């Protein structure tokens, strides 16, 4: 039996990717909370695991050749876990190429753009002083809508992004599930709406999303935002 994986985590979309994957793949793990509102991501011990001061990160004691390995970046972790278990990564090289395309699409598009939409729509107006920037809000709102249009077309006639449920869905769903905070109109993306519900009905997705859910609320304080966004006085 493999040793439990050590997961360094906070309940954000990028964190959910990995808790969902671990639940779906049936892997045991030890949870280590990285309180991003308290600045834990900048502590020296965590930076040894994740030099970009971002969670999630993992340590797998049963890594390649049976030796421990630490991995940062959520996309890299998903690829590693999929290869390790042989799950949710297709059965052919063509399958894997398609899954990788959509995983990279999330990492380079949906994640950064939706993250900026959240920042300028939700967090910036709550700062001291408030930053209400209509151009930035409109720019990222529109780009997220464009990306969801791409996703909607891809999902036409498919249950999941690449046909069968895969790490691509695990990567995209956490961000797309927050469409309301990105001020999107889901009735414009009917295939996305059905896919969101289809993913949300999976026990593994439910279990992954629920991990430490009560901790999300701490990011609304001014002090947490200063640490999270590294603002200066």
C-alpha positions as CSV (number, residue, x, y, z in Angstrom):
1,X,0.0,0.0,0.0
2,X,1.4,3.4,-1.0
3,X,2.1,6.0,1.7
4,X,-0.3,8.8,2.0
5,X,0.5,11.9,0.0
6,X,1.2,15.2,1.9
7,X,-1.0,17.9,0.5
8,X,-0.3,21.6,1.2
9,X,-3.6,23.3,0.6
10,X,-6.1,26.1,1.0
11,X,-9.7,26.0,-0.3
12,X,-9.4,28.0,-3.5
13,X,-10.0,26.8,-7.1
14,X,-6.4,25.7,-7.5
15,X,-6.6,23.8,-4.2
16,X,-9.8,22.2,-5.2
17,X,-8.3,20.7,-8.3
18,X,-6.1,18.5,-6.2
19,X,-8.5,17.5,-3.5
20,X,-11.0,16.6,-6.2
21,X,-8.3,14.5,-8.0
22,X,-7.2,12.8,-4.8
23,X,-10.9,11.9,-4.0
24,X,-11.6,10.8,-7.6
25,X,-8.5,8.6,-7.7
26,X,-9.0,7.1,-4.3
27,X,-5.7,8.3,-2.9
28,X,-5.0,8.8,0.8
29,X,-3.5,12.1,1.9
30,X,-2.5,14.1,4.9
31,X,-3.8,17.7,4.8
32,X,-1.5,20.6,5.6
33,X,-3.3,23.9,5.6
34,X,-1.4,26.8,4.0
35,X,-3.3,29.9,5.3
36,X,-2.9,32.3,2.4
37,X,-4.7,35.0,4.3
38,X,-2.1,34.8,7.1
39,X,0.8,34.7,4.7
40,X,1.8,31.1,5.2
41,X,2.7,30.8,1.5
42,X,5.7,33.1,2.1
43,X,7.2,31.1,4.9
44,X,10.7,29.6,4.2
45,X,9.6,26.0,4.8
46,X,6.8,26.3,2.3
47,X,9.0,28.1,-0.3
48,X,11.2,25.0,-0.3
49,X,8.3,23.1,-1.7
50,X,6.7,25.8,-3.8
51,X,9.3,28.5,-4.8
52,X,6.6,30.5,-6.5
53,X,4.9,31.0,-3.1
54,X,1.6,29.5,-4.4
55,X,-0.3,26.5,-3.2
56,X,-1.1,23.7,-3.7
57,X,2.0,21.5,-3.4
58,X,2.4,17.9,-2.6
59,X,5.0,15.5,-1.3
60,X,4.7,11.9,-2.4
61,X,6.9,9.6,-0.3
62,X,6.3,6.9,-2.9
63,X,7.6,8.9,-5.9
64,X,9.5,7.8,-9.0
65,X,11.7,4.8,-8.3
66,X,10.2,4.7,-4.8
67,X,11.9,7.9,-3.7
68,X,10.1,11.0,-2.3
69,X,9.3,13.9,-4.6
70,X,7.7,17.3,-4.0
71,X,5.7,19.0,-6.8
72,X,4.2,22.5,-7.1
73,X,1.8,24.0,-9.6
74,X,-1.6,22.5,-9.8
75,X,-1.4,21.4,-13.4
76,X,1.9,19.6,-12.9
77,X,0.4,17.8,-9.8
78,X,-2.7,16.7,-11.8
79,X,-0.4,15.3,-14.6
80,X,1.7,13.5,-12.0
81,X,-1.2,11.9,-10.2
82,X,-2.8,10.9,-13.5
83,X,0.4,9.2,-14.6
84,X,0.9,7.6,-11.2
85,X,-2.5,6.1,-11.0
86,X,-3.3,5.6,-14.7
87,X,-6.6,7.3,-14.2
88,X,-8.5,10.2,-15.8
89,X,-5.8,10.6,-18.5
90,X,-7.3,8.7,-21.4
91,X,-6.2,5.4,-22.8
92,X,-4.4,6.5,-26.0
93,X,-1.7,9.0,-26.9
94,X,-4.4,11.0,-28.8
95,X,-6.5,11.0,-25.7
96,X,-3.7,12.4,-23.6
97,X,-2.8,15.1,-26.1
98,X,-6.4,16.3,-26.1
99,X,-6.5,16.3,-22.3
100,X,-3.2,18.1,-22.1
101,X,-4.5,20.8,-24.5
102,X,-7.5,21.6,-22.4
103,X,-5.4,21.4,-19.2
104,X,-3.0,24.0,-20.6
105,X,-6.0,26.1,-21.8
106,X,-7.2,26.2,-18.2
107,X,-3.8,27.0,-16.8
108,X,-3.1,29.8,-19.3
109,X,-6.6,31.1,-19.8
110,X,-9.5,30.4,-17.5
111,X,-7.5,30.4,-14.3
112,X,-5.6,33.7,-14.8
113,X,-8.5,35.5,-16.4
114,X,-11.2,34.4,-13.9
115,X,-8.8,35.1,-11.1
116,X,-8.4,38.7,-12.4
117,X,-12.1,39.0,-12.8
118,X,-12.6,38.0,-9.2
119,X,-9.9,40.4,-8.0
120,X,-11.2,43.5,-9.8
121,X,-14.9,42.7,-9.3
122,X,-14.9,41.5,-5.7
123,X,-11.7,42.2,-3.8
124,X,-10.4,45.5,-5.2
125,X,-13.6,47.4,-4.3
126,X,-13.2,46.2,-0.7
127,X,-9.6,47.5,-0.3
128,X,-8.7,50.5,1.7
129,X,-9.0,52.7,-0.1
130,X,-11.5,51.0,-2.5
131,X,-10.3,50.4,-6.1
132,X,-13.3,50.4,-8.4
133,X,-11.9,50.1,-11.9
134,X,-14.7,49.7,-14.6
135,X,-12.2,49.2,-17.4
136,X,-10.4,46.3,-15.6
137,X,-13.8,44.8,-14.5
138,X,-15.2,44.9,-18.0
139,X,-12.0,43.7,-19.6
140,X,-11.7,40.5,-17.5
141,X,-15.5,39.9,-17.4
142,X,-15.5,39.9,-21.2
143,X,-12.5,37.7,-21.5
144,X,-14.0,35.1,-19.1
145,X,-17.2,35.2,-21.2
146,X,-15.1,34.6,-24.4
147,X,-13.4,31.6,-22.7
148,X,-16.7,30.1,-21.6
149,X,-17.9,30.4,-25.1
150,X,-14.9,28.3,-26.2
151,X,-15.8,25.8,-23.5
152,X,-19.4,25.7,-24.5
153,X,-18.6,24.9,-28.1
154,X,-16.2,22.1,-27.0
155,X,-18.9,20.6,-24.8
156,X,-21.4,20.4,-27.6
157,X,-22.4,16.7,-27.8
158,X,-20.0,15.7,-25.0
159,X,-20.6,14.9,-21.4
160,X,-17.2,16.1,-20.4
161,X,-14.5,18.3,-21.9
162,X,-12.6,15.5,-23.6
163,X,-15.5,13.0,-23.8
164,X,-14.8,11.1,-20.6
165,X,-14.2,12.7,-17.2
166,X,-10.5,13.6,-16.9
167,X,-8.0,15.9,-15.2
168,X,-9.0,18.6,-17.7
169,X,-12.5,18.7,-16.1
170,X,-10.9,18.6,-12.6
171,X,-8.8,21.7,-13.6
172,X,-11.6,23.7,-15.3
173,X,-14.6,23.0,-13.1
174,X,-13.3,24.7,-9.9
175,X,-12.9,28.0,-11.7
176,X,-16.1,27.7,-13.8
177,X,-18.1,26.8,-10.7
178,X,-17.5,30.4,-9.5
179,X,-19.2,31.9,-12.6
180,X,-21.5,34.1,-10.5
181,X,-18.5,35.9,-8.9
182,X,-17.1,36.5,-12.4
183,X,-20.5,38.1,-13.3
184,X,-21.2,35.6,-16.1
185,X,-24.7,34.8,-17.5
186,X,-24.9,31.0,-17.5
187,X,-27.9,30.9,-19.8
188,X,-25.6,32.1,-22.6
189,X,-23.6,28.8,-22.1
190,X,-26.1,26.0,-21.9
191,X,-23.5,23.2,-22.5
192,X,-21.4,24.7,-19.7
193,X,-24.4,24.8,-17.4
194,X,-25.2,21.1,-17.9
195,X,-21.5,20.2,-17.5
196,X,-21.2,22.1,-14.3
197,X,-24.1,20.2,-12.9
198,X,-22.8,16.9,-14.2
199,X,-19.4,17.4,-12.5
200,X,-21.0,18.7,-9.3
201,X,-23.0,15.5,-9.0
202,X,-19.9,13.4,-8.8
203,X,-19.1,12.2,-5.3
204,X,-15.4,12.8,-5.8
205,X,-16.0,16.4,-6.9
206,X,-18.3,17.0,-3.9
207,X,-15.8,15.5,-1.5
208,X,-12.9,17.6,-2.9
209,X,-14.8,20.8,-2.9
210,X,-15.9,20.3,0.7
211,X,-12.3,20.0,2.2
212,X,-11.9,22.8,4.7
213,X,-14.7,24.8,3.1
214,X,-15.2,26.8,6.3
215,X,-11.8,28.4,5.9
216,X,-12.7,30.4,2.7
217,X,-14.3,33.2,4.6
218,X,-11.1,34.5,6.1
219,X,-10.0,36.2,2.9
220,X,-12.4,39.1,3.2
221,X,-10.5,41.0,5.9
222,X,-8.3,43.9,5.1
223,X,-5.3,42.3,6.7
224,X,-5.7,39.1,4.8
225,X,-6.0,41.0,1.5
226,X,-2.8,42.9,2.3
227,X,-0.9,39.6,2.8
228,X,-2.6,37.8,-0.1
229,X,-2.1,40.6,-2.6
230,X,1.1,42.0,-1.1
231,X,-0.2,45.6,-1.1
232,X,1.9,48.2,0.6
233,X,1.0,51.0,3.0
